[in-house]
């Protein structure tokens, strides 16, 4: 410790940044491992060597194995990572713009709106895009989720873009959509009710390469936008006035970020249903390890979300052989012990 | 070369706070104390000057240019407001937030000069030992020192300090105001500080501005303004002012008999 005390503050700052960069690298390796395990686990048992061979050169293994790996397991594994990352990023941004570590992507009613949209499609067959085909339910959920954000935008026009406006209107939307969802559930048949509930539990079974492409495309759009606003968002974490004193256009930034969050959360929910917990806990894990400097906070939130969902995906297949449980149920079950063990084991002074 | 406030009008909702507020120019290299009872609009005036609030009428000019015409970012580069509440809950290290203030949310890597400047400022305010700590873990006084180093590291033309010493101990109050005075003279900046300790203020400020009932009620040297019939009346107290051996004024206030 003696030489640390001798070092200048700037040198210690550089070291801290270096440590954080290395942490990001380590997390990437960890994530890659999680994906491999996820692909390796499934109802049919294959050795790790067989799985790796099928992944690296699909032509050299038998067709059955190649299909299982490439068309069944890999889409689920990749989807888990993408959705986890999307929810982690959206949660980190939501916590920053609302100055509240208890916020998550669904704080402002996006998930209940999506559930209502999906229920409407399932029970009544009413879609806003009737020719949606396989995307019928997803599109409905997406449109309703995005619609709530537009309502939120409209309210901020009338009442000003403050945290209070966001939260109050968000709560109002949450209860409104929950009530309407209850109404639909009460009216629908048993089969429809079952479908609605299964949809809401969240499932990666609906993964496909098309959906993966859409998610990846969305991330490719949102991540550079968010990255360009990194230091503004770090300044915002210090408080509205502090950020404004530095010349940060606080109102505009908050609305831009809300647009990003809405797109991410609406897409994630539309494709896999409501998966809670990740958007709340991913950013917390990131905050513990790298603090709220957005250059590290956002990537680590994304990776923490991805790792948790990937692990949940593995576990959902492993608990009962031959049964794949809905991912929404498993996420909290695997996430909570992991999260609590982190909270208990990490010393206070390393929380940065 | 100065800051000028003329014809400023502003209010929250229907209630008016300032009605055509004028002040003679604030010259560079001069430290002004802004005083007045609670709720008189000291913080609002600061926020108007910093551009965080927009006046309904009137102008604030810096060196002859209307600050309302400047883009947010450019205004923030020349005018810095240290707000009253300096508490930060963010999980950011002290060094990081001061560097952020220095770099003003430019992207990319911090240059060696930026880092050296932040080091120098932490040394000046004697908080170098806190540089790795999270701001959220610091005491109120320590947070205020961090906020001050954020203000000074930006090297602004106009420095607005809203009760910059409210959480500091006796020694720190003197150190901070001495440093602010030195910087004001050396860098020729316009410094404007809201201070509640009038005796302390009289030792450091060249000029006093008393806000009362939406107007500048008095403006001048400490002796001109710190008088029972001027400041005493605005606060509704009996004021006794004596010149002390330290070159300042000793201000004693009593509740005036009703």
Interface residues (C-beta under 8 A of the other chain):
Chain A: X8 X9 X10 X12 X13 X14 X16 X99 X228 X230 X231 X232 X234 X235 X237 X238 X239 X241 X242 X244 X245 X246 X247 X248 X249 X287 X291 X292 X293 X351 X352
Chain B: X50 X52 X72 X73 X74 X75 X76 X77 X80 X81 X82 X83 X85 X88 X89 X90 X91 X92 X93 X95 X96 X97 X99 X100 X101 X103 X104 X105 X106 X107 X115 X116 X118 X119 X122 X128 X131 X132 X134 X135 X150
